[in-house]
Amino acid sequence: MDNEEDKREFLNQYGLDYGYPNGPKTVDEIRATEFNRLHQNGTVYLDHAGATLYSELQMEAVLKDLTSNVYGNPRILVFVRYYSQSDSSSVTSDIVREARQQVLDYFNASAKDYTCIFTSGATAALKLVGEAFPWSSGSNFAYTMENHNSVLGIREYALQNGAAAFAVDVEDVGHAGGMSRDNGAQMKISPHPIQRRTEVKFPEGQCAGNAYNLFAFPSECNFSGLRFNLDLVKLIKEDSGIMFGGSAFCKGCWLVLIDAAKGSTTQPPDLLKYPADFVVISFYKLFGYPTGLGALIVRNDAAKLLRKTYFSGGTVTASFADMDFVKRREALEELFEDGTSSFLSIASIRHGFKILNSLTAFAICRHTTSLTLYLKKSLLALRHENGAPVCTLYENHASKVVAFLFQVFCQKTGPIVSFNLKRADGSWFGYREVEKLASLSGIQLRTGCFCNPGACAKFLGLSHLDLLSNLEAGHVCWDDNDIINGKPTGAVRISFGYMSTYEDAKKFVDFVRDSFVSMTTKSENGKLSQKTIPFCGGQGMGLQSACYYLKSITIYPIKSCSGFSVESWPLSSTGSFCSIQIMSNECLQHDREWLLKSLNGEILTQKKVPEMCFINTFIDLSKGIMFVESPRCKAKLQIDLKSGSSPSEREEIKWHAQRYEVQHYENDVNQWFSIAVGRPCILIRCFSSQPSCLNKGRSTNMCRDSEAQLNFANEAQYLLISEESVCDLNNRVSSNAQKESGRTAVQVNAMRFRPNLVVSGGEPYAEDTWRRIKVGNQFFTPLGGCTRCQMINLVHQDGQVQRSNEPLATLASYRRVKGKILFGLLLRCEMEDTCGLHTYPWLQVGQEVFPNPEE
């Protein structure tokens, strides 16, 4: 089925809901006139739960507004507006007041009952509630498992003030058969164990009946897209005894907080119908801009209970500097908005609301629901050649039952699809692998737990023991440990926005099919596409039949800076400037013997500072000097290789799985490099190193040669690249570019991969099967393929660093093994101890290379 037929089938099923057929613009018109940058950049944006995109027309309106008007600090002269209508502060005050009303209108909240308090974001709004809530030893803080960390953080205030806290599971049994959402009485709440930090003892005759309790839940779970039944608001406030089964939790007065940061775009809570006490929102999740601005919509009766401690200039009517006296303002927004409000950002939100109101939240919900259903259906239909499913979706069971009922699904589930992918053998693909490959295909999505640990553990089936075990193994938020003990530690999340299109969803489905579905035409289980090593003259692969030679040798003295090519070069013990060492491993002399470190201890690399590639190095062995040049520095730096250092000028650092004793340099050297890289840094030199097994039993060790003493190398001291493999890669890059009209093929040379050794001869990827190598008279042991990253996509040209998707995108299509993209061969040199010797063997360009030599 071709793309046109696919879309016709999609429109036949969802055409009444997709694309705003009755709106002022269709989604295709919106994309063409307001989001042209996505087309120009070739980007498919699928992370609207993280932050939706701002419209280009929206930003034009904001710019015109700010450049046509003068907005002053609304705190100044706010009470003289009747006498100075042109005053910029009075105008700004009017704009801010109108913005508050616009927020209340969007949530159908009466200004008589609610107040809009602007904050620096949804998190700041939640923090405000937590720190000002009237906690007591009789209070309870209850929250659904599916809550963002910013909500869970309120627990700290509750526990600190002697209150109890507990998570709950909410089962909306009334929806299992597609029943009305008004049938809220059929909801079931199951509390988790109570958490307390202090033992509570009530005085005789006193109980918790007068305490205030807080119940928090999201309108939409940002992990699974589950929409909670908003009838929870009334049930908790009015029938807590029924909801909690008559337990002690029903004591006291319950207030309800809704985290609507995610759900407001497609289903803003109707506060006239569901009178929550606190609702928090974030504007960049509504319409992309401005960031750093949120709001707390607070019920006025509930606001009177809040205990404000801190005061600032705008929140008081009077204060004395030399005595304990302060009189606070009475208006809620003035009382709680500390400091000058972000009035320019507040003035900008009306342009965002104009977009949402023109489309309507109801139409946006229908549009995004059509895409969500299509994506879920398409992912569930994917099968490996053995019939095994590719995708495991994380969603509530009820939505599976009622998915065919579009309206019910729209009410029950937001525009989020969370999942993980499996191989044909049932093992998991890591979510970080999915994210990295998607990025290479121009698809932006999000992976991990999305700061929602409860939902993550719940849907992934991770117990407390699993979570503690993962933490002990070194897993923390945002790292690459996506599979531990055979289980995913997070998920892949796709989320749609009001401007998302069918083409966005379709491209992602095609990406998953092409990259993760095992078919007969693809390599099985992600194995490398390998070719057999050729035989030369029909003879065995022995010393007499070598058909490879060493084409180039490159030395990289300073990690991540440019290297220099030589015709011949000696091998030496690691940390070679120290004359008394016993080493079992040898490296190219002075290769990656230096590195740059920021003042806070961060190791600088091209990944973080791409401009390091413009720092050129050269070592003159006869003079014992390293010469360093940079286009940012007028003078060429000379570093004496023989200069030693006293013990007081050395320190021990830990990096990867190695401990290093390093030498420092004088300030003039550090100042030179600080100018060269554009940030303060210091130069250090490896004095000695030894394996430290820092990561043993924990996270995966990055260093492949973990038992040897190394200089500052990532995985091994040598990297070999085959010229024939590079040629095959370039042919594939060209072929892929021809399939995509308008894309120019980016040809790469072997030096893009920063190899030490380049060999020529034989067949592409023959090096994958080499078990041992002889170069001249030296033997090397292969340690496996070199893991490639985005660094090989950096193009250094005319003093600029440009980024592209190649060649990593092409490599990912055929050189991927268990989440790693491999290209090139890591080596360890086999040499005898050289203690007491003053001469070392040399490698030389032109030497024969013998793979798998006979002993």
C-alpha positions in Angstrom: 0.0 0.0 0.0 1.5 3.4 -1.0 1.4 6.6 1.0 -1.6 8.0 -0.8 -3.6 4.9 -0.2 -2.5 4.8 3.4 -3.7 8.4 4.0 -7.0 7.7 2.2 -7.6 4.8 4.5 -6.8 7.0 7.5 -9.1 9.8 6.4 -11.9 7.3 5.7 -11.7 6.3 9.4 -10.8 9.6 11.1 -11.6 12.3 8.5 -14.5 13.8 10.5 -12.2 14.4 13.4 -8.7 14.9 11.9 -7.4 18.2 10.7 -10.1 20.7 11.8 -12.5 20.3 8.9 -14.8 23.0 10.4 -12.1 25.2 11.7 -10.7 28.5 10.4 -7.7 26.6 8.9 -7.0 23.0 8.2 -4.0 21.4 9.9 -2.2 21.4 6.5 -2.7 25.1 6.2 -1.6 25.6 9.8 1.6 23.7 9.1 2.3 25.6 5.8 1.7 29.1 7.2 2.7 28.8 10.9 5.2 26.0 11.2 7.2 26.1 8.0 10.4 25.7 10.0 9.6 22.0 10.6 9.6 21.4 6.8 12.7 23.4 6.3 14.6 21.6 9.0 13.2 18.2 8.0 12.0 17.7 11.6 9.2 15.6 12.9 8.4 16.9 16.4 6.6 14.4 18.6 7.3 15.7 22.1 4.4 18.0 22.8 4.0 16.6 26.3 7.4 18.0 27.0 6.8 21.3 25.3 4.5 22.1 22.5 5.7 24.3 19.6 5.0 28.0 19.2 3.4 29.3 16.0 5.4 31.6 13.8 2.4 33.8 13.4 2.0 33.8 17.2 5.6 35.0 17.6 5.1 37.7 14.9 2.1 39.0 16.8 4.2 39.0 20.1 7.0 40.8 18.4 4.6 43.4 16.9 3.0 43.8 20.2 6.2 44.4 22.2 7.7 46.7 19.5 4.5 48.8 19.2 3.8 49.3 22.8 5.6 50.5 25.9 5.1 48.2 28.9 6.4 49.3 32.3 6.6 47.6 35.7 3.0 47.2 36.7 3.9 47.6 40.4 4.8 51.2 39.8 2.0 53.9 39.9 -0.6 51.1 39.7 -3.0 53.2 41.7 -2.8 56.4 39.6 -4.2 54.8 36.4 -7.3 57.0 36.5 -5.1 60.1 36.4 -2.5 58.9 33.9 -4.2 56.7 31.2 -1.1 56.8 29.1 1.3 55.7 31.8 3.1 52.6 30.7 2.7 51.0 34.2 -1.1 51.5 34.1 -1.3 50.0 30.6 0.7 47.0 31.7 -1.6 46.6 34.8 -4.6 46.5 32.4 -2.9 43.9 30.2 -2.0 41.7 33.3 -5.6 42.0 34.6 -7.0 41.0 31.2 -4.6 38.1 31.1 -5.8 36.8 34.4 -9.4 36.9 33.2 -8.4 35.1 30.0 -6.9 32.3 32.1 -10.0 32.0 34.2 -12.3 32.0 31.1 -10.3 29.2 29.6 -11.1 27.0 32.6 -14.6 28.3 32.9 -13.8 29.7 36.4 -15.7 32.7 37.8 -13.7 35.6 39.1 -16.0 35.6 42.0 -14.8 32.2 43.1 -11.3 31.9 41.7 -8.1 34.0 41.4 -5.3 33.5 38.9 -1.9 33.9 40.5 1.0 34.0 38.0 4.1 32.0 38.9 7.4 31.2 37.2 5.9 27.8 36.0 3.7 25.0 37.1 6.4 23.7 39.4 6.5 27.1 41.2 2.7 27.0 41.6 2.9 23.5 43.2 5.7 24.6 45.5 3.6 27.6 46.5 0.7 25.3 47.5 3.0 23.0 49.4 4.8 25.6 51.4 1.7 27.6 52.3 -0.8 24.8 53.0 -2.0 24.6 56.6 -0.3 21.3 57.5 -0.7 19.9 60.9 0.0 16.5 62.6 -3.5 15.6 61.8 -3.2 16.3 58.1 -3.0 13.9 55.2 -1.4 14.4 51.8 -2.9 11.8 49.3 -1.8 11.7 45.7 -2.3 9.3 42.8 0.7 7.1 41.8 0.5 8.8 38.4 1.9 12.2 39.5 4.8 14.2 38.3 7.8 14.7 40.7 6.8 18.3 41.1 3.6 17.1 42.8 5.4 14.5 44.8 7.7 17.2 46.1 4.8 18.6 48.1 5.2 15.5 50.3 8.3 17.0 51.8 6.3 19.9 53.3 3.6 17.6 54.6 6.0 15.1 56.3 8.2 18.0 57.6 5.1 19.4 59.4 4.1 16.1 61.0 1.4 15.2 58.5 0.9 11.7 56.9 1.4 11.1 53.2 0.4 8.2 51.0 -0.1 7.3 47.4 -3.3 5.9 46.0 -4.4 3.9 43.0 -7.6 5.1 41.4 -9.6 2.5 39.5 -12.4 4.1 37.4 -14.5 1.0 37.1 -17.4 3.0 35.8 -15.6 3.3 32.4 -14.8 -0.3 31.8 -17.8 -0.8 29.6 -17.9 2.6 28.1 -20.2 4.1 30.8 -20.7 7.8 31.3 -18.1 9.8 33.1 -20.9 11.1 35.3 -21.1 7.7 36.9 -18.2 8.7 39.2 -19.5 6.8 42.2 -18.0 3.7 40.7 -14.5 4.8 41.3 -12.3 2.8 43.7 -9.4 4.2 45.7 -6.8 1.9 47.1 -4.2 3.5 49.4 -0.6 2.5 49.6 1.3 2.4 53.0 1.2 5.5 55.1 4.4 7.5 55.3 5.3 9.5 58.4 8.5 11.0 59.8 7.4 11.7 63.3 5.1 9.7 65.7 1.8 11.5 66.2 0.2 11.7 69.6 -3.0 13.8 69.9 -3.7 15.4 73.3 -6.7 13.9 75.1 -9.9 15.0 73.6 -8.3 16.2 70.4 -8.6 14.5 67.0 -7.8 15.0 63.4 -11.3 16.2 62.6 -10.3 19.8 62.3 -7.2 19.2 60.2 -6.9 20.1 56.5 -6.0 17.4 54.0 -4.8 17.7 50.4 -5.6 15.3 47.5 -3.5 15.8 44.3 -4.0 14.2 40.9 -3.1 15.1 37.3 -5.9 15.8 34.8 -3.8 13.8 32.4 -0.9 11.4 33.2 2.2 12.6 31.4 3.5 9.0 31.2 0.6 7.1 29.8 -1.9 9.8 28.7 -4.5 8.4 31.2 -7.1 11.1 31.9 -8.5 11.0 35.4 -12.2 11.3 36.0 -12.7 14.8 37.2 -15.6 13.6 39.4 -12.8 12.9 41.8 -13.0 16.5 42.8 -16.5 16.3 44.2 -16.1 12.8 45.6 -13.0 13.7 47.6 -14.4 17.0 48.9 -17.9 15.7 49.7 -17.7 11.9 50.1 -14.2 11.2 51.4 -15.7 8.7 53.8 -17.1 6.6 50.9 -14.0 7.0 48.8 -11.6 5.9 51.6 -13.9 3.2 52.9 -14.7 4.9 56.2 -11.0 4.9 57.3 -9.3 7.6 59.4 -8.4 9.3 56.1 -11.9 10.7 55.9 -11.4 12.9 58.9 -11.0 16.6 58.5 -11.5 18.8 55.5 -10.2 17.7 52.1 -9.0 20.1 49.5 -8.2 19.0 45.9 -5.3 20.0 43.6 -5.3 19.3 39.9 -2.0 19.3 38.0 -3.4 20.4 34.6 0.0 21.3 33.1 -0.3 18.4 30.5 -4.0 18.0 30.0 -5.1 21.6 29.5 -4.5 21.9 25.8 -7.0 19.2 24.9 -9.3 19.1 28.0 -9.0 22.0 30.4 -10.8 21.2 33.6 -14.2 22.9 33.8 -14.0 24.6 37.2 -17.7 25.5 37.3 -18.5 21.8 37.0 -15.5 20.4 38.9 -14.7 23.0 41.6 -11.1 22.1 42.5 -9.3 24.2 45.1 -6.0 24.5 43.2 -5.2 24.1 39.5 -1.7 24.5 38.1 -0.9 25.2 34.5 2.1 25.9 32.3 1.8 28.2 29.3 4.6 26.7 27.2 2.8 23.4 27.3 -0.4 25.1 26.1 1.0 27.1 23.1 4.8 26.9 23.2 5.6 30.4 24.3 6.4 32.0 26.8 8.5 29.6 28.8 9.1 30.3 32.5 5.6 31.3 33.2 2.8 29.4 34.8 -0.2 30.0 37.0 -2.0 28.8 40.1 -5.7 29.0 39.8 -6.9 29.0 43.4 -10.4 28.9 44.8 -10.8 32.0 46.9 -12.1 30.2 50.0 -9.1 27.8 49.9 -6.7 30.7 49.4 -7.8 32.1 52.8 -6.3 29.0 54.4 -2.9 29.4 53.0 -0.1 30.6 55.3 2.2 33.0 53.5 5.6 33.4 55.3 7.9 35.3 53.0 7.1 38.9 51.8 8.6 41.1 49.2 8.2 44.6 47.9 5.0 44.0 45.9 3.2 41.9 48.5 3.1 44.4 51.4 1.4 47.7 52.0 3.9 48.6 54.7 6.9 47.2 56.6 9.4 48.5 59.2 13.1 47.9 58.8 14.0 48.2 62.5 11.1 46.3 64.1 9.0 43.2 63.6 6.1 44.8 61.7 4.6 44.1 58.3 1.2 44.7 56.8 0.5 42.5 53.8 -1.7 43.2 50.9 -5.2 41.8 50.8 -5.7 41.0 47.1 -4.6 37.4 46.6 -2.6 38.0 43.4 -0.7 40.8 45.1 -0.2 38.7 48.3 1.3 35.7 46.5 3.2 37.1 43.5 6.6 37.9 45.0 8.7 40.4 43.1 8.0 42.0 39.8 5.8 39.8 37.7 7.0 38.6 34.3 4.8 41.2 32.7 6.1 41.0 29.1 5.5 37.2 29.1 2.1 37.7 30.6 1.3 40.2 27.9 2.3 37.5 25.3 -0.1 34.8 26.4 -3.1 36.4 24.8 -1.6 35.7 21.4 -1.3 32.0 22.4 -4.9 31.8 23.7 -6.1 33.4 20.4 -4.9 30.3 18.6 -6.4 27.8 21.1 -9.7 29.6 21.2 -10.0 29.8 17.4 -9.5 26.1 17.1 -11.2 25.2 20.4 -10.0 22.6 22.9 -12.7 20.2 21.8 -11.5 20.2 18.1 -7.9 19.9 19.2 -8.9 16.9 21.3 -10.6 15.2 18.4 -7.7 16.0 16.1 -5.0 14.6 18.4 -7.1 11.6 19.4 -7.3 10.5 15.8 -3.6 10.6 15.5 -3.2 8.8 18.8 -5.6 6.0 17.8 -3.9 5.6 14.4 -0.4 5.4 16.0 -1.5 2.8 18.6 -3.3 0.7 16.0 -0.3 0.8 13.7 2.3 0.0 16.4 0.3 -3.0 17.7 0.0 -4.3 14.1 3.8 -4.5 13.6 5.1 -8.1 13.7 8.5 -9.7 13.3 8.9 -12.4 10.7 8.4 -15.0 13.3 5.0 -13.4 14.3 6.2 -11.9 17.6 4.8 -8.5 18.4 7.2 -5.6 18.1 5.5 -3.1 20.4 4.3 -3.2 24.0 2.0 -0.2 24.8 1.6 1.2 28.3 -2.0 2.2 28.7 -4.9 1.6 31.1 -6.9 -1.5 30.5 -10.2 0.4 30.1 -9.0 2.3 27.1 -8.3 -1.0 25.3 -11.9 -2.0 25.8 -13.4 1.2 24.6 -10.9 2.2 22.0 -13.5 1.7 19.3 -15.7 4.4 20.9 -14.0 7.5 19.7 -15.8 9.9 22.0 -15.1 7.8 25.1 -11.5 7.3 24.1 -11.1 11.1 23.7 -12.4 11.6 27.2 -10.3 8.8 28.7 -6.9 9.1 27.1 -4.8 12.1 26.1 -2.6 12.4 23.0 0.2 10.3 24.4 1.5 6.9 23.3 4.1 5.3 25.6 5.7 2.0 24.7 8.8 -0.1 24.4 10.0 -2.3 21.5 11.0 -5.9 21.5 13.2 -8.0 19.3 12.0 -11.2 17.6 13.5 -13.3 20.4 11.5 -11.3 23.0 14.4 -9.2 24.4 13.9 -5.5 24.7 15.4 -2.7 22.5 16.7 0.0 24.8 14.6 3.2 24.8 17.8 5.2 24.4 18.6 3.3 21.2 15.2 4.2 19.9 15.7 7.9 20.8 19.1 8.1 19.2 18.0 6.4 16.0 14.9 8.6 15.8 17.1 11.7 16.2 19.2 10.6 13.2 16.0 10.3 11.2 14.9 13.8 12.1 12.3 12.6 14.7 12.2 14.3 18.1 10.6 12.3 20.9 11.2 11.7 24.6 12.3 8.7 26.6 12.8 7.7 30.2 10.3 8.0 33.0 9.3 11.6 32.3 9.7 12.6 35.9 6.8 10.4 36.8 8.3 7.6 38.9 5.0 6.2 40.1 3.5 5.7 36.7 6.8 4.4 35.3 7.1 1.7 38.0 3.4 0.9 37.7 3.3 0.4 33.9 6.8 -1.2 33.7 6.0 -3.6 36.6 9.1 -2.5 38.6 9.0 -3.3 42.3 10.7 -1.4 45.0 13.4 -4.1 44.9 13.8 -3.6 41.2 14.1 0.2 41.6 16.7 -0.1 44.4 18.6 -2.7 42.4 18.7 -0.3 39.4 19.9 2.5 41.6 22.6 0.3 43.1 23.6 -0.6 39.5 24.3 3.1 38.9 21.0 4.0 37.1 19.9 7.6 37.5 17.5 9.8 35.7 18.5 10.7 32.1 21.4 8.2 31.8 21.9 5.5 29.2 21.1 2.5 31.4 17.9 1.7 29.7 17.9 -2.1 30.2 18.9 -3.6 33.6 18.5 -7.3 34.4 16.6 -7.7 31.2 13.9 -5.1 32.1 13.4 -1.6 30.7 14.0 1.2 33.1 11.9 3.6 31.2 9.8 3.9 28.0 9.5 5.8 24.7 6.9 8.5 24.5 5.2 10.0 21.5 2.9 13.0 22.1 0.9 15.0 19.7 0.0 18.7 19.6 -2.6 20.8 17.8 -0.3 21.2 14.8 0.7 17.5 14.5 -0.2 15.8 11.2 -0.9 12.3 9.8 2.5 12.6 8.0 4.3 13.0 11.4 2.7 9.8 12.8 3.2 7.9 9.5 6.9 8.8 9.4 7.3 7.5 12.9 5.6 4.2 12.1 7.8 3.8 9.0 10.8 4.5 11.1 9.9 1.8 13.6 9.2 -0.7 10.8 12.5 0.0 9.0 14.7 0.1 12.1 13.3 -2.5 14.5 11.1 -5.0 12.7 13.1 -8.2 11.9 12.4 -9.4 8.3 14.1 -11.9 6.0 15.7 -9.0 4.1 17.3 -7.6 7.2 20.1 -8.9 9.4 18.8 -11.2 12.1 18.6 -9.9 15.6 20.5 -6.7 14.8 23.8 -8.5 13.9 26.3 -6.7 11.8 26.2 -7.0 8.0 29.5 -8.8 7.5 31.4 -10.1 4.5 33.8 -12.9 4.3 37.5 -12.1 4.4 38.9 -12.7 0.9 41.7 -15.2 0.2 44.7 -13.8 -1.7 45.9 -16.0 -4.5 43.7 -18.8 -3.2 46.1 -19.3 -0.2 45.2 -19.4 3.5 45.2 -16.2 5.5 48.8 -16.6 6.8 51.9 -14.5 6.9 52.8 -15.2 3.3 49.3 -14.2 1.9 48.9 -10.7 3.4 46.9 -8.4 1.2 46.6 -5.4 3.6 49.0 -2.6 4.4 49.2 0.3 6.8 48.2 3.4 4.9 48.4 6.1 7.7 49.3 6.7 11.3 47.8 9.6 13.3 48.7 10.8 16.8 46.3 12.8 19.0 48.4 14.2 21.8 45.5 16.2 23.4 42.2 14.4 23.8 39.6 15.7 21.3 42.0 18.2 19.7 43.3 17.7 16.1 46.0 15.1 15.6 48.9 14.9 13.1 49.9 12.3 10.6 53.3 10.7 10.5 55.2 8.2 8.3 56.5 6.3 11.3 56.1 6.5 15.1 57.4 4.7 18.2 55.3 2.7 20.6 55.9 3.3 24.3 54.6 2.5 27.7 51.6 4.4 28.9 52.6 7.6 30.6 55.9 7.5 28.7 57.5 10.6 30.1 58.1 8.8 33.3 61.2 6.7 32.9 60.6 4.1 35.7 57.5 2.1 34.8 56.5 -1.5 34.4 53.7 -1.6 31.9 52.0 -4.5 30.1 50.3 -2.3 27.6 51.8 -0.1 24.9 50.5 2.9 23.0 51.6 5.2 20.3 54.0 7.5 22.1 52.3 10.6 23.5 48.9 9.6 22.0 46.1 11.1 24.2 48.5 11.9 26.9 47.0 15.3 27.7 43.5 16.5 28.2 41.7 19.8 29.0 39.6 20.1 32.1 37.2 22.8 33.2 37.6 24.6 36.5 34.8 22.6 38.0 36.4 19.3 37.0 34.5 18.5 33.8 36.6 16.8 31.1 36.3 18.8 27.9 35.6 16.9 24.7 34.4 17.7 21.2 31.0 16.5 22.1 30.7 19.4 24.5 33.2 21.9 22.8 33.2 21.1 19.1 35.6 24.0 18.5 38.4 21.9 20.1 38.9 20.4 16.6 40.5 23.6 15.5 43.3 23.2 18.1 46.2 21.7 16.0 49.0 19.8 17.6 52.4 18.5 16.4 55.2 16.8 18.3 58.9 17.0 17.3 60.5 14.0 19.0 64.0 15.2 18.2 63.5 18.5 20.0 61.2 17.1 22.7 58.6 19.7 22.1 54.9 19.7 21.5 53.7 22.6 19.3 50.1 23.8 19.7 48.2 26.2 17.5 44.7 27.8 17.5 43.1 30.3 15.2 42.0 32.2 18.4 45.6 32.6 19.7 48.2 34.7 18.0 51.2 32.9 19.4 52.1 29.2 18.9 52.4 27.4 22.2 55.4 25.2 22.9 55.4 22.5 25.6 58.5 20.8 26.8 58.0 17.1 26.8 60.8 16.4 29.2 59.6 18.8 31.9 58.7 17.0 35.1 56.7 18.0 38.1 57.0 17.8 41.8 54.6 15.6 43.7 52.9 18.7 45.1 52.0 19.6 41.5 50.2 16.3 40.8 46.9 15.0 41.7 44.8 11.8 41.2 41.7 11.9 39.1 39.1 9.3 38.2 37.7 8.9 34.8 35.8 6.0 33.3 37.4 2.9 34.9 40.9 4.3 35.4 42.7 6.2 38.1 45.2 8.7 36.8 48.0 10.5 38.5 48.3 13.7 36.5 50.7 16.7 36.1 49.5 20.3 36.1 50.9 23.2 34.1 51.6 26.9 34.8 49.0 29.6 34.5 50.3 30.9 31.1 49.7 27.5 29.5 46.2 27.3 31.0 45.4 30.9 29.9 46.4 30.0 26.3 44.1 27.0 26.3 41.3 29.0 27.9 41.4 31.5 25.0 41.7 28.6 22.5 38.5 26.9 23.7 36.6 30.0 24.7 36.2 29.0 28.4 38.3 28.7 31.5 40.2 25.4 31.6 43.4 23.7 32.6 45.8 21.3 30.8 46.7 18.1 32.5 49.1 15.3 31.5 48.9 11.6 32.3 51.7 10.7 34.7 50.6 7.2 35.3 47.3 5.2 35.3 45.9 2.0 36.6 42.6 0.3 36.3 40.4 1.1 39.3 37.3 -1.0 38.6 35.2 1.9 39.7 32.1 0.6 37.9 32.5 -3.0 38.8 29.1 -4.4 39.7 27.5 -1.1 38.7 27.1 0.6 35.4 28.6 -0.8 32.2 32.2 0.1 31.9 32.9 2.3 28.9 36.5 1.3 28.6 36.9 -1.9 26.6 40.5 -2.4 27.7 39.6 -2.2 31.4 42.5 -4.3 32.6 45.3 -2.3 31.0 46.9 1.1 31.9 45.7 3.6 29.4 46.2 7.3 28.6 43.1 9.4 28.1 41.3 7.0 25.7 37.6 6.3 25.8 37.5 2.5 25.0 41.0 1.4 24.0 44.4 2.8 23.1 44.2 2.1 19.4 41.5 2.5 16.8 41.9 0.9 13.3 39.7 2.0 10.3 39.5 0.1 7.0 39.7 2.3 3.9 37.5 -0.2 2.1 34.8 0.0 4.8 34.8 3.8 4.5 34.4 3.5 0.8 31.4 1.1 1.2 29.9 3.5 3.8 30.2 6.4 1.3 28.4 4.4 -1.4 25.6 3.7 1.0 25.4 7.4 2.0 25.2 8.4 -1.7 22.5 5.7 -2.3 20.4 6.9 0.6 20.7 10.6 -0.5 19.5 9.7 -4.0 16.3 8.2 -2.5 15.6 11.5 -0.8 15.1 14.2 -3.4 16.9 17.4 -2.6 19.4 15.9 -0.2 23.1 16.1 -1.1 25.3 13.2 -0.2 27.9 13.9 2.5 31.1 12.0 1.7 33.4 11.2 4.6 37.0 10.2 4.8 38.6 7.9 7.3 39.9 10.8 9.4 36.3 11.7 10.4 36.5 8.7 12.8 39.7 9.9 14.4 41.6 6.6 13.9 45.2 5.9 14.9 45.7 3.4 12.1 44.1 3.2 8.6 44.6 0.0 6.7 44.0 -0.5 3.0 43.1 -3.7 1.1 40.7 -6.6 1.2 36.9 -6.4 1.5 34.7 -4.0 3.5 34.2 -5.0 7.1 36.6 -7.9 6.9 38.0 -6.5 10.1 34.9 -7.6 12.0 36.2 -11.2 12.0 39.8 -10.5 12.8 40.9 -12.3 16.0 44.6 -11.2 15.9 46.6 -8.8 13.8 50.2 -8.4 13.0 51.5 -5.1 11.7 55.2 -5.3 10.8 56.6 -7.3 13.8 54.0 -6.1 16.3 50.9 -8.1 17.3 47.6 -6.6 18.3 44.5 -8.1 19.9 41.1 -6.8 18.6 38.7 -5.8 21.4 35.6 -5.4 19.3 34.0 -2.7 17.2 34.2 1.0 18.2 30.9 2.5 19.4 30.1 5.5 17.3 28.1 8.6 18.4 27.0 12.0 17.1 30.6 13.2 17.1 31.3 11.7 13.7 28.5 13.9 12.3 30.4 17.1 13.0 31.8 18.7 9.9 34.8 21.0 10.3 34.9 23.5 7.4 36.1 27.0 7.0 36.6 27.5 10.7 33.0 26.5 11.5 31.5 23.4 13.0 28.4 22.1 11.2 26.1 19.2 12.3 24.4 16.7 10.0 22.8 13.3 10.4 25.5 11.5 8.3 27.3 9.2 8.4 25.8 8.0 11.6 22.3 7.7 10.2 23.5 5.4 7.4 25.7 3.4 9.8 22.7 2.9 12.1 20.8 1.2 9.2 23.3 -1.7 8.9 25.9 -1.5 11.7 23.8 -1.7 14.8 24.2 -4.4 17.5 22.2 -4.3 20.7 21.8 -0.6 20.6 25.3 0.3 19.6 26.4 1.5 16.2 29.8 0.0 15.5 32.4 1.1 13.0 36.2 0.6 13.2 38.2 -1.9 15.3 39.6 -1.3 18.8 43.0 -2.8 19.5 45.4 -3.7 22.3 49.1 -3.9 21.6 50.7 -7.2 22.7 54.2 -6.4 24.0 56.6 -7.7 26.6 57.5 -5.6 29.6 59.9 -2.8 28.6 61.3 -2.0 32.1 64.9 -0.8 31.8 64.8 -0.4 28.0 65.3 2.9 26.3 64.2 1.9 22.8 60.7 1.0 21.6 59.5 -0.6 18.4 58.1 1.6 15.7 55.1 1.4 13.3 55.6 2.6 9.8 53.3 3.5 6.9 53.5 0.9 4.2 54.0 -2.0 6.6 52.1 -5.2 5.8 49.1 -6.0 7.9 48.4 -9.7 8.6 44.9 -10.5 9.9 44.7 -13.8 11.9 48.4 -14.7 11.4 49.5 -18.2 11.9 51.5 -18.8 15.1 
